[in-house]
Each structure stands twice: as structure tokens, then as C-alpha cells.
Amino acid sequence: MRTWLITGCATGFGALLAQMLLDCGECVAASDRDVNALDHLRCAEADRLLKLQLDVTAAEQAREAVAAAAAHFGRIDLLVNNAGLGLGGPFEEIAPARVEQLFAVNVLGLMTVTRAVLPQLRAQGGGRIINLSSDSGRIGQPFQSVYCATKYAVEGFSAALAGEVQPFGIAVVLIEPCGFFATPMPAGALRDALMNLPADSPYHPAVMALADAAQSRAAAAQDPAIVVAAIIAAADAPQPSLRYAVGDATVVAQLQI
């Protein structure tokens, strides 16, 4: 029985992963910036589930969450940095505050939680850090420039960190969902981009054409359970790879301009 600390468990991959692990008998410290959004999680043995409020951009909350999980379960075997935001639209028209918010959550937030958990993993003699990236961390997508930039940062950070912590028995893994999955993020990012796109924008025709293509592809979105299965496989592997690409990347490739 292992202990998992997972960020962003309100919806999407995080919610599905947390519940699947609980159903399999694992211990889960499930976190989200709104702890009430974790009420959907169910566990027959109440002591195997710890719900934590954690805004990944808040360093003190990250330290408190790690301390609470370690105190409750005795150790933390795996950290899954799942919390993240999506953002679409022409870079020229995205407000700087939105750019900063995305980096604050997707990059700095991931680093903040990782920094908080590393002393615990070193002290107990090892563990695993699993970071949710994307094929957007290796392929630049038009009108996803800021999101891609955050995921490229996650890729570089994770690859470098892996070499730093390997001597302590800590493995770092990147999970790269490829293409569209049936989670709230893709649809939300697309809807947000369209709502904030002025009708007189010089990018309007290209964005609308790409949005139409994306919506048709999203109708056949992939099952997020395959991403969860890849996370668990990486956790189970005696010597995990640095990267696991999961899903059909050709769907995104077909949307290139």
C-alpha cells in the first residue's frame, strides 16, 4: 500500500486518478485549491483518504499539505503534480496578467510543491515525482503559445531535476497526454479563447478555422483513463522512463496551420 499526494483532484485526470487509486486500496492525499471540490471522492476506509486544501502557488500551503500527508500516512511515496490551467488564443492579444497566471500555476506551482516534498522523500530514502506535461511541451501549437511555453518549461525542469535527485533514490517522470481527452480543460480553454477574441482581430479567421477543426476532433475525445493507467504504470515500473507519451498525437498534428 503506497501513499500518493496528488494536486488538482477536483476534476479531470486528478479526480479520476485519485478515485481509481482509492478503489485499488492505495492511500491518497488528494488536494485542490477548493477542498470542497473534493467531496466527490469516496473511500470505504476513511483513513486511506486525506483531503487537503492546496493552492499550488502558495508555498506555505504546499509545506503544510506535505506535512499533513506525511503525519497522517507516515510517508509519501509518490507526488503527482497534476494541477494546471489551459489558455488559448493569439499571443499578441493575451493580457500579460493571464500569461503570468499560467506560469504561476503550471510551472512555478509545480516547482513549489516539488520543493516542499523533496525533503520528505530524501529523508525516507526515495520516492517518485510524476509531472503532468503534454505533447504541447514538445510540439508548438498555433494559438497555444503560452500553454506550450509552460509545458516546455515543465519538460526541461523535470529532465534536469531527474539527474539531481536520482542519487537519493528519487525518480522523476513526465506523463505527456497527446491529443484531445474527455476532460474539462480542452473545452474550457477553447471556449475562453473564443470569448476573448475580438471580431476585428487580424487573427480571427485563423482562430475560427482552427476552433472548428478542434471542436470536431474533440467530439471523439480520448478516454482519460488511459492517462491514469500510464501514471500508475510509471509508478509500478521498477525503473521508470523519464517520459511516457500517452494517446494519439496525430489528432493535434492534423490541426497544424
Secondary structure, DSSP 8 states (H G I E B T S, - for coil): --EEEES--SSHHHHHHHHHHHHTT-EEEEEESSGGGGTT---SSGGGEEEEE--TT-HHHHHHHHHHHHHHHS---EEEE-------S-GGGS-HHHHHHHHIIIIIIHHHHHHHHHHHHHHHT-EEEEEE--GGGTS--TT-HHHHHHHHHHHHHHHHHHHHHGGGTEEEEEEEEES-BSSHHHHHHHHHHHHT--TT-TTHHHHHHHHHHHHHHHTT-B-THHHHHHHHHHHH-SS--SEEEEE-THHHHTT--
